[in-house]
């Protein structure tokens, strides 16, 4: 059953494809009737955002704000880190550049970054990479983030230390973290 009636051209194209698939092409071909499977799928439309965006897990973010209130300067640093974050949540920055770009003292930027590391909003891996915690804020594909085992292990552990719940993860990651 069609929700929208197909055009005559579409129906003719489908009939021609079925006829071609069901017709033997040479004498050695199997004389048994052919089986033809037709799969109809709706083409998805892409929506390209005008502005960059992140996924915010508001329960975890709210829990962080309750435990670790943020000043307006800290929120500005956070927004700048979101702008700098690559898909996958890796953030590359210099404190001096953040300070200069935002017009905030280096001391305030330093204290803010220390707060973000303490509360788990930022995570530093053993390899030195600094990431936004994807269990709070995610830039890019959640599936791709979940594939980063080191990041997921570190951030799930950080959340548990703060008494918060996991926002996402593969079943194996959630089980290993004691979430399920």
Steps between C-alpha positions, in 0.01 A plus 500: 500500500634843407444807716583707195410370155813429293527649154442288191868543416601358840267202464632431148859519629421250779320264258791515256752422777292201619461372144874531436590323824250219442597429136783249434775657288644191328432132433705380798289703742286320750152437357338527845296813566702782647436652838495878503517708817399864483609732780350844510660754730427863553796724434592697812537870471803661657462806711813710522501728803574866444691529829729247669341306784573251776292238674448592864396236751319744725462277807877452524569864417250616762656266760842653424363852536343416837828357635730744320329834431654685206561869465414684179873492416505121543200467270680712240805273525271198456339646188845576356611141570187377323593712198855362506397136551538268206239240421587234752530759780879549485585857604831662404572836655752722675394669821663823387296498178176435689585786733579743218202399282250529784654801677522299823808482718728198470439425868123479446546277194738276696258470796212432260685221320598349837132511602396334171752220558394459865128485426548270201391738227849457351691172502872461444606161367833330567617603152459867596188564292238722663139422416163644585318231695263349240271385782421869554565676166557325168613645173454254219378144479422321826589174327845632406553625854398161642765337278772693690544243776753699707280810498186307591673313783642823645179700470273228637732472800497878548120504498479227759744690723264799481194281565352549153352256252634404159332679211598242235743221419517157348350222710850361571627842615201555724532153649875545562425830673239329717217705351289203382 
